[in-house]
């Protein structure tokens, strides 16, 4: 049973390369049949995974959530089994499936874990395994990607967060779910398969990757003071009782606006004036810790 590890050498400021060394040590000791492929640029993991999906039984993402998203889009529709080794900055999806992010324990799962079928989402023509969102969080993510070229990581995020909080005025969305439609000036809205995003924030604490539904968190636009107060609760997943917050269960979600807006898909962003989301139940096979 051959394993391909797809490593993003830039992930985690070099962390993925260190993990790659550990993978090679472990696989040689266990005398397992494996190969390692290193990405060279954006969307490279999609191509590598797609081309390998007919040759390898297990295809393992070694990097952050962006690398994982690319691997998912590469193997979607194939019989390959997905493995996840978190070696990026946020590693949000890994927090949903692993009790800890200890690499030695995760390697045991890659070698001898239990294969389960889980749901994945689709936004327009792109699959996602964790969370997609629109609103202030997506705007921040999009702006950070540009500012990071000028400022170091944490400073780029802080600079962007403060500027976006000051200037963000909400987006007037037409929102359609399975059983309800409404229009709202929106702070943010998520289509959640996993629980965590944005480096550990918990928009939908009860999200389940096996239930065949998105958990949707919709937050009406708030005053600047209320946004700051909301942020702490949002980080802990205790925001759901706030009156401006509504949680829905749905298989489909459509959001539309009269102007273009940013959609954040597993940490990567795109610009559109309409985003259509659907859940694909038990669409991909993944390695999970036994008894997970």
N, C-alpha and C positions, 0 to 999 in steps of 0.2 A: 504494500500500500504506500505509494510514493507521495511525498509531501513537497509542495513548493512554498517557500517563504518569500513573499514580496516585501522588500525592505525599502523604505524611503530614507535615504541616508541623511536628509536634512531635518527629519522629524526630531522634535525634542531637543534641538540644538546639539545634535550628535548622539543623543541617547539611543536611537535606533541602531546605530553602528555598534555601540557597546553590547546591546542586546543580541545583535547578529553574531558577535563573537561567542557569546554564551550559548546561542543556539547551535553553532558548529561544534563546540566542545561537547555538548549534551548528545547531539545526534551521532557523533563519532563514537562516544562511549557506548551508546546503545546499539550501534551498528545499524542505524535506520537509513533507508533509502530516501534521500532528500536532495533538493537543489535550492539555491538562493539566487534570486534575481533582484537587482538594484534599479530603482527608478531613476530617471535622468531629468524629468521635467513634469509639468502639469499633465494630468490624464494618462501618463505613461502606465500607471498601474492598471487602468481599464484595459489597455491593449494587451499587456502581459497576461492578466488574468483571463481575458477572453480567449487568447491563443492557447493558454495552458489548460483550459477547462476540459478539453477532451483527452488530456494526457495524464493529469494528476488527480489522484483521489481526494486529496486535501489541499486547499489553497489558503495560505495564512497571511493575513495583513500584519505587517510589523511597522508601526508608525502611529500617527494620530487618527482622529476621526475623519479627516479629509482623505487620508490614504485608505482607510476602511471603506469609505463611501465609494471610492474608485474601484476597489476590489469587488465590492457588492455589484456595482454596475457591470463589471466585467464577467462575473459568473452567473448573473441572474438568468434564469431559464435553463441552466445546465444542471448536471447531476453532481457537480463538485461540492464538497463539504467545506464550509467556511470555518476558518480558525481566526481568532483575534488575539494578537499580542500587543498590548498597549505600550507604545514607546514614543508618544507625542507629548503635547503640552496639556491638553484637557482630558483626553481619554475618557470621554463621558459615557459612551456606550459600554465600555468595559466595566464601568461601575454598576451598570444594570445587571450584567451576567456573572460577575465574579464577586465572591465574598471579600476578597482582597486582591490587590494588584501585584502581589509577589510573583516575580517572573518565574521562579523555579516551580511554584505551584501551577502557574498557567501553562508551562511547558508540559507538565504531567497531563493536563487536560488536552493539549494538542496531540499528545501521543496516545493517550488512553481514555479520552473523555467520552461522554455519552452524546450520540448524535440525535438532535431534536430538530423538528421543523418549526420555524418561527415566521411571524408576519414581517413583511417589509412594506413601506409606503412608496407611493409614486407621486411626484409633483410634475405636472405636465408630462414631459418625456423622460424624466430622470428619477431613478429609484433612490430611496434613502432608507437607512436602517434604524435611525435614531429619532431625530426631531427636525421638523421644518417649521419655520416661523416667519411672520411678517410684522412690521411695526418698529418700535424704537430699538429693540434688540438687534434686528436685522440691519437697521441703519448703522448702528454702532459697529457691528461686525464688518460691514462693507467699508466704512470709513477707516477702521483700524488697518485693514489690508493695504490701504493707500498710505496711511501715516507711518506704518512700520518701515517703509523705505527711508524715512527721514529720522525716526526716533526709535530707541530700543523698545522691546516688547511691552513691559509694564507701563512705561512712561507713555507709549503710544496709546495704550488702552485708556489710561487715566485722562489724558488730554482729550481723547475722542469722547469719552463718557461725559465729561463736564460740558464740552461744546454742544453735544447732542441734547443733553438735558435742558440746556438754555434755549435751544432753537427749535426743538421738536414740538409740533403743534397737533399731532394726531393725524390719522388718515381716515377719511370717510370711506368705509368699506361696505359694499353689498355682500352679505355673508349668507351662504346657503349650506345647510347640513341635511342629513337624511330626513328629519321631521320638522325642521323649522327654518325660516328665512328671516333676516332682519338687516337693518342698516344701522351702523353705529360709528361714531368717531372713536377710533380705536388706538389705545396705547400699544397693545401687542396681541397677537393671536398665534397659537401654536397648533400644529398637527403632530401629536406625540405618539410614537411607538414605544420608545424607551422613556426612562424617568428623568435623566439628567442632561443638561446642556450648558454651554457657556462656562465650562470649567467647574461644574458642580451645582449649578442652580437647579431647582426642582419645580418646574412649572406644573407638572401633573403627577402628584405623588402616587396615584393608584394606577398609572399606566402599566399595561401588561403586554409583552411581546408575543403572547400566544392566544389572545382572546378574540382576534379578528376585528378589532375596533381601534380607531384613533381615540385617545383622550385629547379633547380640545380645550385649551385654556384661553378664554377671551377676557381681556381687561379693557374696560372703557377708559378713555383718556382722562387723566387726572391733573390736578395742579402740581406744580413743581415740588412743593412741600410734601404732598401726598405721595408722589413718586419716590422720593427719598425714603419716606416711612415704609412704603411698600417693598422697597428693595431688600431690606433685611429679612422680611418674612418670605419673600420670593426665594431667597437663598436657602432658606430652611424648609421650604414647602409648606409653610403655615399661612399662606396668603388666601387660601380658598374660601375663607369665611368673610372676607371683605366684600362689601355690597357691590362694588364695581367689577368683581371677579365672578365669572360663570364658567363651570366645567361641564362639558358635553361629552357624550359618547356617540360616535358616528363612524360609518364606513366611508363616507364621502364628505368632502368639504370643498366649497368653492368660494374664493374671495376675489372681488373685482372692484376697481376704483377708476375714477375718471382721469387719473394721471398715473404714470409709471411709479412703481414702488419696488423696494428691495425684498427678495425672499432669501432667507438663510436656510440652506439645506445641508444638514450635517456639518455646519461650519463654513461651507462654501456659499457664495452669494451669486444671485442673478437678478436682473431687472426685467420687470414685466408690468402689465396693467391688469392681468388676470392670472390667477393660479388655481389649478384644479388638482385636488389631492384625492387619492383612493388607497385603501388598504388592500394588500394582497395577502390573504390568509395562508399560513403555512407554506410560504412561497420559497423559502430557502432553508437548506439544511446547515446546521451549525454545531460546532463542538462546544459542549457545556460541561461544567464539573458534574460528576456523578451525583445524583440526588438533587440537582438544581431544578 
